[in-house]
Amino acid sequence: MAGGVLALVLLAALGVWGLTWWSGARAQVVPYTAFRSLLETGQVARVAVRGETATVTLNQGLPVRVLTPGGPVTRDARQVRVRVPEQVIASNTHLMALIQQRRVALRFEQPTQWPGILLNVLPVILLLGWTAALLGVLVWLGWWAARRVKVANP
């Protein structure tokens, strides 16, 4: 019973993720050079750096092509992502000066630990689930066999 509910929750989460992916709701990934040109032209409002990824919020939407169930369409993206190490932003004085000159809000965030924790615990949960299911089947088979033996020998 619990396994079925867990499977339904996982399926629902996968469906929500798929819908957001197809609708283009996630932030578009742009190369570092595109980020620099957006910064130089004053189109960047905020930058939030988390680990190796920076989420960049733009002043105005940037036209990007996204995949939808109806085919590719062009939409305005207000957020883009850039793969850039935190050390590059912190150590590049020209980039920091440009960020300060353009009055861009810069924030460094700690990467979340939950995906790693869940991935480490998942094999244990699966092992316990399979063990409980196997034990349940064995108990049911024993109960079923005991009932058959009592019926065969009155």
C-alpha positions as CSV (number, residue, x, y, z in Angstrom):
1,M,0.0,0.0,0.0
2,A,2.7,2.5,1.0
3,G,4.7,1.5,-2.1
4,G,1.8,2.3,-4.3
5,V,1.3,5.8,-2.7
6,L,5.0,6.5,-3.0
7,A,4.9,5.5,-6.7
8,L,1.9,7.8,-7.3
9,V,3.7,10.7,-5.5
10,L,6.9,10.1,-7.6
11,L,4.8,9.9,-10.8
12,A,3.0,13.2,-9.9
13,A,6.3,14.9,-9.2
14,L,7.7,13.6,-12.5
15,G,4.6,14.9,-14.3
16,V,4.9,18.4,-12.8
17,W,8.6,18.5,-13.7
18,G,7.8,17.4,-17.2
19,L,5.1,20.1,-17.6
20,T,7.5,22.8,-16.5
21,W,10.2,21.5,-18.7
22,W,8.0,21.5,-21.8
23,S,6.5,24.9,-21.0
24,G,9.9,26.5,-20.8
25,A,9.3,27.7,-17.3
26,R,12.8,26.8,-16.1
27,A,15.5,29.4,-16.6
28,Q,17.3,29.2,-19.9
29,V,21.0,28.4,-19.8
30,V,23.2,31.0,-21.6
31,P,27.0,31.0,-22.1
32,Y,29.3,33.1,-20.0
33,T,30.0,35.5,-22.9
34,A,26.3,36.2,-23.3
35,F,26.1,36.9,-19.5
36,R,29.0,39.4,-19.8
37,S,27.4,41.2,-22.8
38,L,24.1,41.4,-20.9
39,L,25.9,42.8,-17.9
40,E,27.9,45.3,-20.0
41,T,24.7,46.6,-21.7
42,G,23.0,47.1,-18.3
43,Q,20.3,44.4,-18.7
44,V,21.1,42.5,-15.5
45,A,19.2,43.4,-12.3
46,R,20.3,40.6,-9.9
47,V,22.8,37.7,-9.8
48,A,22.5,34.8,-7.3
49,V,25.5,32.4,-7.3
50,R,24.9,28.9,-5.9
51,G,27.8,26.6,-6.4
52,E,28.7,26.4,-10.1
53,T,25.5,28.1,-11.3
54,A,24.5,31.7,-11.3
55,T,20.8,32.6,-11.7
56,V,20.6,36.0,-13.5
57,T,17.5,38.1,-13.2
58,L,17.1,40.5,-16.1
59,N,15.5,44.0,-16.2
60,Q,13.6,43.1,-19.4
61,G,12.7,39.8,-21.0
62,L,15.2,38.2,-23.3
63,P,13.7,36.5,-26.3
64,V,14.6,32.7,-26.3
65,R,13.3,29.7,-28.2
66,V,11.7,27.0,-25.9
67,L,10.2,23.6,-26.7
68,T,6.5,23.2,-25.9
69,P,4.1,20.3,-26.7
70,G,3.0,22.4,-29.7
71,G,6.5,22.9,-31.0
72,P,9.2,25.5,-30.5
73,V,8.1,29.0,-29.7
74,T,9.9,32.3,-28.8
75,R,9.2,33.6,-25.3
76,D,10.7,36.3,-23.1
77,A,12.8,34.9,-20.4
78,R,13.3,37.1,-17.3
79,Q,15.8,34.7,-15.7
80,V,18.7,32.9,-17.3
81,R,21.3,30.6,-15.8
82,V,25.1,30.8,-16.3
83,R,27.5,28.0,-15.4
84,V,30.3,29.9,-13.7
85,P,32.4,28.9,-10.6
86,E,32.0,31.1,-7.5
87,Q,35.7,31.7,-7.5
88,V,35.6,33.3,-11.0
89,I,33.1,35.9,-9.9
90,A,34.9,36.5,-6.6
91,S,38.4,36.7,-8.0
92,N,37.8,38.5,-11.3
93,T,38.2,42.1,-10.2
94,H,37.1,43.5,-13.6
95,L,33.8,41.5,-13.4
96,M,33.2,42.7,-9.8
97,A,33.9,46.3,-10.8
98,L,31.4,45.9,-13.7
99,I,28.8,44.4,-11.3
100,Q,29.3,47.3,-8.8
101,Q,29.3,49.9,-11.6
102,R,26.0,48.6,-13.0
103,R,24.5,48.4,-9.5
104,V,23.7,44.7,-9.8
105,A,22.5,43.0,-6.6
106,L,25.0,40.1,-6.1
107,R,24.2,37.3,-3.7
108,F,26.2,34.1,-2.8
109,E,24.1,31.2,-1.6
110,Q,25.0,27.8,-0.2
111,P,24.2,24.9,-2.4
112,T,21.4,22.7,-1.0
113,Q,22.5,19.4,0.5
114,W,19.1,17.6,0.2
115,P,19.6,16.0,-3.3
116,G,22.8,14.4,-2.1
117,I,21.2,13.2,1.1
118,L,18.2,11.7,-0.7
119,L,20.4,10.0,-3.2
120,N,22.5,8.4,-0.5
121,V,19.4,7.2,1.5
122,L,17.4,6.0,-1.6
123,P,19.2,2.6,-1.9
124,V,18.5,1.9,1.8
125,I,14.8,2.8,1.4
126,L,14.6,0.6,-1.8
127,L,16.3,-2.3,-0.1
128,L,14.0,-2.1,3.0
129,G,11.0,-1.8,0.7
130,W,11.9,-4.8,-1.4
131,T,12.7,-6.8,1.8
132,A,9.3,-5.9,3.3
133,A,7.5,-6.8,0.1
134,L,9.3,-10.1,-0.1
135,L,8.6,-10.9,3.5
136,G,5.0,-10.0,2.9
137,V,4.7,-12.4,0.0
138,L,6.4,-15.2,2.0
139,V,4.0,-14.7,4.9
140,W,1.1,-14.7,2.6
141,L,2.3,-17.9,0.9
142,G,2.8,-19.5,4.3
143,W,-0.7,-18.6,5.3
144,W,-2.2,-19.7,2.0
145,A,-0.3,-23.1,2.2
146,A,-1.4,-23.6,5.8
147,R,-5.0,-23.1,4.8
148,R,-4.7,-25.6,1.9
149,V,-3.1,-28.2,4.2
150,K,-5.9,-27.9,6.7
151,V,-8.5,-28.3,4.0
152,A,-6.8,-31.3,2.5
153,N,-6.4,-33.2,5.8
154,P,-9.7,-32.8,7.8
